[in-house]
Amino acid sequence: KHFVSSCIPSEPCIALVGVLALFYMILGRSVVSGQLLALQQRRVLQLTADAMHLLACRMSEEVVGRRNVMSKVLGTAALLSAMPAFAEIDYAGVGYLGGSTTIDVNNANIRVYAKLQGMYPNAAAKLVKSAPYKDKAEMYSKAQFTAKEKEIVQKYENRFIFLEPKPEYQVDMLNNGLYR
């Protein structure tokens, strides 16, 4: 659709409207997913269109395409709204994934247990397949070790800790794709 406007915004006004659109996008950003919800997107577009009418800078009888105006506004908003990725950079328990004597049972890969004599492959496989655990007692009840395996695990149990399971490490617990 086209609208005959008595006000065609100049370039500085379009940039100002873009900044307003950016402001509304940031306010409407979902905390959970980091993306705008459909309802919020429609609200941003409507607020931007309203702002266009309010910030008209010069008078004219010229016909202006709505897509043309909106593309400039949204382009400016997109350019200014590039947000950094707020990702977890370093996992606090990375040292317990095999780089120290202490092992995080809920997140460590099966290869870590190869360093512990007698643990790999049988006891380690049961330990990894039954994870996560809250504590040692739950580990013994869920893993269902044989008597010999339980004896071996008890030899090393003072080296085990039970941190919060992290999905990015749990996915690779049994097979991390490293083959030698």
Order of alpha helices (4+ residues) and beta strands (2+ residues): beta-alpha-alpha-beta-alpha-beta-alpha-alpha-alpha-beta-alpha
